[in-house]
Amino acid sequence: MKYNRILLKLSGESLMGNQGYGIDPVRLNSYAAQIRNVVEKGIQVGIVVGGGNIFRGLSGAAKGFDRVKGDQMGMMATVINSLALNSAFEAIGLPSKVFTAIPMFPVGYPYSKWEAIKALKDGTVAIMSCGTGSPYFTTDTGSALRAIEIEADVMLKGTRVDGVYTADPEKDPEAKKYDKITYDEMIAKNLKVMDITATALCKENNMPIYVFNMDKEGNLEKMLNGENIGTLVY
């Protein structure tokens, strides 16, 4: 496998599975099993998970919530998802540790780069919640930041779509998929795979991004084995 340490960004919406809200235990357990398979092959895995299946700060602001409070509510949603992953990992014998960017002990351990790396080196999955810990930043930006901090080889964005397209493939049947695309092209074409802040942060720090469909079982392992199942952003 070509990567030693990865940062996997999981979508909160994907955790809903076929439900309209919350956490689908089938999807949760599928993710846990796929991640255990790669950890058992010696890959160090850090995870950042979104909170859109429970609460999204931006949509809260649109409904009249104060933006900062809305974003803080979104951060709490990522903690709930992180604890669910933590529980699913423990149930299948995979050690994992939840870190929070906002002090929340004993719910999770205060996030620190060095503690997260120590966990990774011990074969423990480091689940990093609360995004960046600051409002006005998405969990994509949180993922980019954590990937750079923990010195990951790549940031994997596991979504419901199998890569980056010329348009939204769920809305436009003519949309074409890219095998590779540069950070600059993605920003210039306004492809809404990740927000501009996250993309710019990865560009400035030479952090490659790989976008793939995490909901298809076995895809994580295929991607790590070098199969071309998504899009590389470089």
Backbone hydrogen bonds, N-H to C=O, Kabsch-Sander energy under -0.5 kcal/mol:
donor,donor_aa,acceptor,acceptor_aa,energy
2,K,224,L,-1.1
6,I,44,Q,-2.8
7,L,154,V,-2.0
8,L,6,I,-0.6
8,L,46,G,-3.3
9,K,7,L,-0.6
9,K,156,L,-3.5
10,L,8,L,-0.6
10,L,48,V,-2.6
11,S,158,G,-0.8
15,L,11,S,-1.0
15,L,12,G,-0.6
16,M,12,G,-0.5
16,M,13,E,-1.4
17,G,14,S,-1.6
19,Q,16,M,-2.4
22,G,53,N,-2.3
24,D,15,L,-3.3
28,L,24,D,-2.6
29,N,25,P,-2.5
30,S,26,V,-1.8
31,Y,27,R,-2.5
32,A,28,L,-2.3
33,A,29,N,-2.2
34,Q,30,S,-2.3
35,I,31,Y,-2.5
36,R,32,A,-2.4
37,N,33,A,-2.0
38,V,34,Q,-1.2
39,V,35,I,-2.2
40,E,36,R,-2.5
41,K,38,V,-0.6
42,G,39,V,-2.0
43,I,38,V,-1.8
44,Q,4,N,-3.0
46,G,6,I,-2.6
46,G,44,Q,-0.5
47,I,126,A,-3.1
48,V,8,L,-2.2
50,G,10,L,-2.2
54,I,51,G,-2.3
55,F,51,G,-2.6
60,G,56,R,-2.0
61,A,57,G,-2.4
62,A,58,L,-1.8
63,K,59,S,-0.9
63,K,60,G,-0.6
64,G,61,A,-1.5
65,F,60,G,-2.4
70,G,66,D,-3.0
71,D,67,R,-2.7
72,Q,68,V,-2.1
73,M,69,K,-2.4
74,G,70,G,-2.0
75,M,71,D,-2.1
76,M,72,Q,-1.9
77,A,73,M,-1.7
78,T,74,G,-1.6
79,V,75,M,-1.3
80,I,76,M,-1.9
81,N,77,A,-2.1
82,S,78,T,-2.2
83,L,79,V,-2.5
84,A,80,I,-1.9
85,L,81,N,-2.2
86,N,82,S,-2.6
87,S,83,L,-2.4
88,A,84,A,-2.3
89,F,85,L,-2.8
90,E,86,N,-2.4
91,A,87,S,-2.0
92,I,88,A,-0.8
92,I,89,F,-1.0
93,G,90,E,-1.5
94,L,89,F,-2.7
97,K,125,V,-2.6
99,F,97,K,-0.5
99,F,127,I,-3.4
100,T,109,Y,-2.6
101,A,129,S,-1.4
107,V,104,M,-2.5
109,Y,98,V,-3.0
111,Y,100,T,-2.5
116,A,112,S,-2.5
117,I,113,K,-2.5
118,K,114,W,-2.2
119,A,115,E,-2.2
120,L,116,A,-2.3
121,K,117,I,-2.6
122,D,118,K,-1.2
123,G,120,L,-1.8
124,T,119,A,-2.6
125,V,95,P,-2.5
126,A,45,V,-1.6
127,I,97,K,-2.9
127,I,125,V,-0.7
128,M,47,I,-3.4
128,M,126,A,-0.7
129,S,99,F,-3.3
129,S,127,I,-0.7
133,G,130,C,-1.9
137,F,134,S,-0.7
142,G,138,T,-1.9
143,S,139,T,-2.4
144,A,140,D,-2.5
145,L,141,T,-2.7
146,R,142,G,-2.5
147,A,143,S,-2.8
148,I,144,A,-2.1
149,E,145,L,-2.6
150,I,146,R,-2.9
151,E,148,I,-0.9
152,A,147,A,-2.6
153,D,5,R,-3.3
154,V,5,R,-0.7
155,M,208,P,-2.7
156,L,7,L,-3.1
156,L,154,V,-0.6
157,K,155,M,-0.5
157,K,210,Y,-3.1
158,G,9,K,-2.3
158,G,156,L,-0.8
159,T,157,K,-0.7
159,T,212,F,-2.9
164,V,178,Y,-0.5
166,T,176,K,-2.3
171,K,168,D,-1.7
172,D,168,D,-3.1
175,A,172,D,-1.7
178,Y,164,V,-3.1
181,I,232,L,-2.3
186,M,182,T,-2.2
187,I,183,Y,-2.3
188,A,184,D,-3.1
189,K,185,E,-2.8
190,N,187,I,-1.1
191,L,186,M,-2.1
192,K,190,N,-0.6
193,V,191,L,-2.2
194,M,191,L,-0.7
199,T,195,D,-2.0
200,A,196,I,-3.1
201,L,197,T,-2.2
202,C,198,A,-2.1
203,K,199,T,-2.5
204,E,200,A,-2.8
205,N,201,L,-1.2
206,N,203,K,-1.5
207,M,202,C,-2.8
209,I,233,V,-2.5
210,Y,155,M,-2.6
211,V,231,T,-2.7
212,F,157,K,-2.0
212,F,210,Y,-0.5
214,M,159,T,-1.6
214,M,212,F,-0.9
215,D,159,T,-1.0
216,K,213,N,-0.6
217,E,215,D,-0.8
219,N,216,K,-2.0
222,K,218,G,-2.1
223,M,219,N,-2.8
224,L,220,L,-2.1
225,N,221,E,-1.5
226,G,223,M,-1.6
227,E,222,K,-2.5
229,I,227,E,-1.6
231,T,211,V,-2.3
232,L,179,D,-2.5
233,V,209,I,-3.6
233,V,231,T,-0.5
234,Y,181,I,-1.9
234,Y,232,L,-0.5
